[in-house]
Amino acid sequence: GGGATARIALERRSPDLQPSMPDRGMSLAQLRRFAEDCRQLVADSGMRDPREFLDREGNIPNPGFEKQLDFETAPSWLVVDLFIAPATRARRLPFVDLMAERWPDLGGPSTATHFISHSWGQCFVEDLDALSCLGEGARVWICCFAMTQDATRLELLDDSEVFAEALTAETTRWQVLIVDQDASALSRLWVLFEVLRAHECGKPLCMAPPEALAKSRLTYSHIQLENAHAGKDADRDYILREFEKVGLARVNETVMAAVKDSLVFLLKKMEAKFGSDSAEVANARRYLGTYCMCMDGTAFSRTESEEHGLEVIRIQLQLHGERHLDTAQAYCDLGSSYYILGRFEEAERYHLRALELRRELLGGDL
């Protein structure tokens, strides 16, 4: 009757006894221990690589098919299939719930400080290395460890945004986007959805590792929501419906603004650490300027790319003088900015100067 409270008795090892989403964080030491355990298991068991193809579409043959698994190059989805899912299958709970038993010296899950967004197609070991820039005090929330992987107990079946409990928690200070050379994370609808939700609740975006931006296609390409993918049609349909509530153009602008904010943060961090006239700051300005140059004018003013380009040239001249390949690259970048702005005479002048310098320094026809 009335105000009676129902009480449910649960066994201590019941899968219904799980930490709240924000409290499913891991330390970097726990992640490294997990990787060590995986390497040992491969060595002890001679575990074979089950992938006939390297890509999900079946277009790229795997030369390591049925050979001993190379854990150092394994993508995250394969790590889930071969290590995380089997470890949690008996009790049908998140991997973080097993940590205290497996590694008593490292303890169990903790309150997350950083929410990690990445593509499951990225190399797991490279992603782990990328997180080292966060420092040992970071506690990271990673979906494959923090959420159940049992098909009969997938938490996303009941709540498509269950991850948001961790992302929007007051104790979560940052969203961290792990970037690889192909910027593949930004072709994944779940990642774009997470960036949108984080931006809506004021969570800053940090890109890791910072140096990956130099090689990433991110600074040279648009974020195209229409070409992004999800593992399941139901997920794609749900996310696109949520995007349509905001408007796809607004979602794209929000995601691009969040990425730009991260690049601005990187620039400020480099200025504070190395000084405003350092090579590190020149690189950070180059990433930011190139990104602004490539984005639509509705998101940012492309004249920002000119401002950063001029500063990069000033720094490179101060560091190296005129006759240096980094100076030539700075001229080339500014020429590209002027071309995008429609200032073709200036674009030609800077591109020609870059070409002349490269011929002088490298010799031969370029």
Number of C-alpha atoms within 10 A of each C-alpha: 4 4 5 6 7 5 6 5 6 10 8 8 11 12 16 12 12 14 16 11 20 26 23 26 28 26 23 20 13 20 16 14 15 17 19 11 13 17 16 12 13 16 13 9 9 12 17 14 20 15 18 16 15 17 12 10 7 11 10 11 12 16 12 16 15 13 14 15 19 13 19 12 12 18 19 20 17 18 19 17 12 15 16 20 21 13 17 19 15 10 16 20 26 26 22 26 23 17 18 13 11 13 13 9 10 15 16 19 24 17 22 27 25 26 29 24 25 24 24 20 17 22 19 23 18 18 22 14 13 20 21 13 12 16 10 11 10 18 24 30 32 20 21 18 23 25 22 25 24 17 11 9 14 15 16 13 12 9 10 13 16 14 20 16 14 25 28 21 18 13 14 22 17 20 24 24 27 25 28 23 13 14 23 20 22 26 19 22 22 21 22 25 20 21 26 23 18 21 18 11 12 13 23 17 26 23 23 22 20 17 15 18 22 14 15 17 16 24 22 15 13 15 18 11 19 10 9 17 16 15 11 8 10 11 17 17 12 13 18 18 13 14 19 13 10 12 13 17 13 16 20 19 19 19 24 23 18 21 22 22 16 21 23 16 17 21 22 17 15 20 17 11 12 13 13 16 16 18 18 19 24 25 20 27 25 27 29 25 28 25 23 26 27 19 21 13 11 10 17 18 13 22 17 17 28 22 14 24 28 18 21 29 24 16 20 24 17 13 15 13 13 14 14 17 17 22 25 24 21 27 26 23 27 29 26 25 28 25 17 16 15 11 13 14 12 16 21 16 14 21 22 16 16 23 17 16 19 21 13 12 13 11 10 8 7 8
